[in-house]
Amino acid sequence: MISRENNPDYLNDFLDYMITIQNKSPNTVKEYNYDLATFLRFLKIHFNLIDKDFLNEHDFNQIEYKDISIDTISKVKLNDLHSFLAYLTTNYNSKATTRSRKVSSLRMFFNYLCQKNIIVINPSQNLETPKREKRLPKYLSLDQSKKLLDVSSNEDNRNNERDFAITTLFLNCGMRLSELVEININDINFEDCQMTVIGKGNKERTIYLNKACIKAIKEYLVVRPRDKVKKDAKNSDKALFLSERRQRIGKRTVQEIIYKELRLAGIDSKKYSVHKLRHTAATLMYQYGGVDIRALQELLGHESISTTEIYTHVSNEQVRNAVENNPLANL
């Protein structure tokens, strides 16, 4: 939940604008609030608006920022934003990905203030995004993926069909955890083998279902509880996947299912996670399915093609094969 009572009015107005006009998701708006609260606390230190004795006796997160005026905000310059990012790096060992999110939040905030004529000059106009280290995503190999599915399909438990359908969707469709738990039965079009999901930013997209997905979902629907399913704020009666309590399955439950199946498959559950199954699906589709990068972007629901490009990596084995297959190799 957003602590609106701790925010100055202009910050709450910005958050309301993000929700109602920009249609940002509650989670995204919560991140904006956290990032900007951190920034406002920093300003109190940076502009000497707080007693040094307070800082010696209290934690950074105890700094109140509701009293920071628009007049103070209007004095912020690009150098101050750079100082904020440096502060995060020096004091909290903030990674480039974290600082990138802060930069995005600052840009949205100052763009809003200028757009509404609350301030005149936008200090974030020339604020650059920190360069990130390029790291290859962790993913399961094809053999590991097959083993995980085999374990899931043969596991002896009363939720076998449900858990297998969940694992199958992750490995075949590359959907996010948040998207999977929100699937409703009427989101699925069995005739056209597709379903709609709500991704980041409340954006709706179509996911196409192959034979394995359709088969797994249909087999689960045969045993899916019908009686005493809760009618609640989560619309559990419409949900595809239900928990033991006969309500919409939660993220934590799905994570525990995947961790358990990874362990049973002899795969390090500390190294891999639900999100790594999304990486796996994307990588396998690119490496074995010959999927176009633009098609992969659409399938995964990425706003930027640069995000999708991490899946265009090739394995060490592919590199080795490329060298071995050089026509000059045997001369």
Buried (B, 14 or more C-beta within 10 A) or exposed (E): EBEEEBBBEBBBBBBEBBBEEBEBBEEBBBBBBBBBBBBBBBBBBBEEBBEEEEBEEEEBEEBEBEEBEEEBBEBBEBEBBEBBBEBBBEEEEBEBEBBBBBBBBBBBBBBBBBEEEBBEEBBBEEBEEBEEEEEEBEBBBEEBBEBBBEBBBEBEEEBBBBBBBBBBBBBBBBBBBBBBBBBBBEBBEEEEEBBBBBBBEEEEBEBEBEEBBBBBBEBBBEEBEEEEBBEEEBEBBBBBBBBEEBBBBBEEBBBEBBBBBBEBBEBEBEEBBBBBBBBBBBBBBBBEEEBEEEBBBBBBBBEEEEEBBBBEBEEEEEEEEEEEEEEEEEE
